[in-house]
Amino acid sequence: MQIGDLISGFFEDPVLVAIVVILLGFVFLVYLFLRRTAQGFKEGMNQGRQ
C-alpha cells in the first residue's frame, strides 16, 4: 500500500475529513484559550508587583 492510496482514500470519506477538521479546530481553540489565560495571568502578576 502506497502513501498516495492512503491520502486519496482519506479524502474520499467526507465523514472522516469532517471529524479531523473538527478535532483540529478544537485543538486550535484550546491553544488560543490557554494562551490568552497565561497572558492574562502574566499581566496580572506584573500589575501586582507595581
C-alpha distances in whole Angstrom, upper triangle without the diagonal:
4,7,8,7,8,11,12,11,13,16,16,18,21,22,19,20,24,24,22,25,27,26,26,30,31,30,32,35,35,35,38,40,40,41,43,45,45,46,49,50,50,52,54,55,56,59,60,61,63
4,5,5,7,9,10,11,13,15,16,18,21,22,19,19,23,23,21,23,26,26,25,28,30,29,30,33,34,33,36,38,38,39,42,43,43,45,47,48,48,51,53,53,54,57,58,59,61
4,5,5,6,9,10,11,13,14,16,19,20,17,17,21,20,18,20,23,22,21,25,27,25,26,30,31,30,32,35,35,35,38,40,40,41,44,45,45,47,49,50,51,53,55,55,57
4,5,5,6,8,10,11,12,15,17,19,17,16,20,21,18,20,23,23,22,25,27,27,27,30,32,31,33,36,36,36,39,41,41,42,45,46,46,48,50,51,52,54,56,57,59
4,6,5,6,8,10,11,13,16,18,15,15,19,20,18,20,23,23,23,26,28,27,28,31,32,32,34,37,37,38,40,42,42,44,46,47,48,50,52,53,54,56,58,59,60
4,6,5,6,9,10,11,14,15,13,13,17,17,15,17,20,20,19,23,24,24,25,28,29,29,31,33,34,35,37,39,39,41,43,44,45,47,49,49,51,53,54,55,57
4,5,5,6,9,11,13,15,12,11,15,15,13,15,18,18,17,20,23,22,23,26,27,27,29,31,32,33,35,37,37,38,41,42,43,45,47,48,49,51,52,54,55
4,5,5,6,9,12,14,12,11,15,16,15,16,20,20,20,22,24,25,25,28,30,30,31,34,35,35,37,39,40,41,43,45,46,47,49,50,51,53,55,56,58
4,6,5,7,10,12,10,11,14,15,14,16,19,19,19,22,24,24,25,28,29,30,32,34,35,35,38,39,40,42,44,45,46,48,50,51,52,54,55,57,59
4,5,6,8,10,7,7,11,11,10,12,15,15,16,18,20,20,22,24,25,26,28,30,31,32,34,36,36,38,40,41,42,44,46,47,48,50,52,53,55
4,5,7,9,8,7,10,12,11,12,15,16,16,18,20,21,22,24,26,26,28,30,31,32,34,36,37,38,40,41,42,44,46,47,48,50,52,53,55
4,6,9,9,8,11,13,13,14,17,18,19,21,23,24,25,27,28,29,31,33,34,35,37,39,40,41,43,45,46,47,49,50,52,53,55,57,58
4,6,6,6,9,10,11,13,15,16,17,19,20,22,23,25,26,28,29,31,32,33,35,37,38,39,41,43,44,46,47,49,50,52,53,55,57
4,5,5,6,9,10,10,12,14,15,16,18,20,21,22,24,26,27,28,30,31,33,34,36,37,39,41,42,43,45,47,48,49,51,53,54
4,5,5,6,9,10,11,12,14,15,16,18,20,21,23,24,26,27,29,30,32,33,35,36,38,39,41,42,43,45,47,48,49,51,53
4,5,5,6,9,10,11,12,14,15,17,18,20,21,23,25,26,27,29,30,32,33,35,36,38,39,41,42,44,45,47,48,50,52
4,5,5,6,9,10,11,12,14,15,16,18,20,21,23,24,26,27,29,30,32,33,35,36,38,39,41,42,44,45,47,48,50
4,5,5,6,9,10,10,12,14,15,16,18,20,21,22,24,26,27,28,30,32,33,35,36,37,39,41,42,43,45,47,48
4,5,5,6,9,10,11,12,14,15,17,18,20,21,23,24,26,27,29,30,32,33,35,36,37,39,41,42,43,45,47
4,5,5,6,9,10,11,12,14,15,17,18,20,21,23,24,26,27,29,30,32,33,35,36,38,39,41,42,44,46
4,5,5,6,9,10,11,12,14,15,17,18,20,21,23,24,26,27,29,30,32,33,35,36,38,39,41,42,44
4,5,5,6,9,10,11,12,14,15,16,18,20,21,22,24,26,27,29,30,32,33,35,36,37,39,41,43
4,5,5,6,9,10,11,12,14,15,17,18,20,21,23,24,26,27,29,30,32,33,35,36,37,39,41
4,5,5,6,9,10,11,12,14,15,16,18,20,21,23,24,26,27,29,30,32,33,35,36,38,40
4,5,5,6,9,10,11,12,14,15,17,18,20,21,23,24,26,27,29,30,32,33,35,37,38
4,5,5,6,9,10,11,12,14,15,16,18,20,21,23,24,26,27,29,30,32,33,35,37
4,6,5,6,9,10,11,12,14,15,16,18,20,21,22,24,26,27,29,30,31,33,35
4,5,5,6,9,10,11,12,14,15,16,18,20,21,23,24,26,27,29,30,32,34
4,5,5,6,9,10,11,12,14,15,16,18,20,21,22,24,26,27,28,31,32
4,5,5,6,8,10,10,12,14,15,16,18,20,21,22,24,26,27,29,31
4,5,5,6,9,10,11,12,14,15,16,18,20,21,23,24,26,27,29
4,6,5,6,9,10,10,12,14,15,16,18,20,21,22,24,26,27
4,5,5,6,9,10,11,12,14,15,16,18,20,21,22,25,26
4,5,5,6,9,10,10,12,14,15,16,18,20,21,23,25
4,5,5,6,9,10,11,12,14,15,17,18,20,21,23
4,5,5,6,9,10,11,12,14,15,16,18,20,22
4,5,5,6,9,10,11,12,14,15,16,19,20
4,5,5,6,9,10,11,12,14,15,17,19
4,5,5,6,9,10,11,12,14,16,17
4,5,5,6,9,10,10,12,14,16
4,5,5,6,9,10,10,13,15
4,5,5,6,9,10,11,13
4,5,5,6,9,10,11
4,5,5,6,9,10
4,5,5,6,9
4,5,5,7
4,5,5
4,6
4
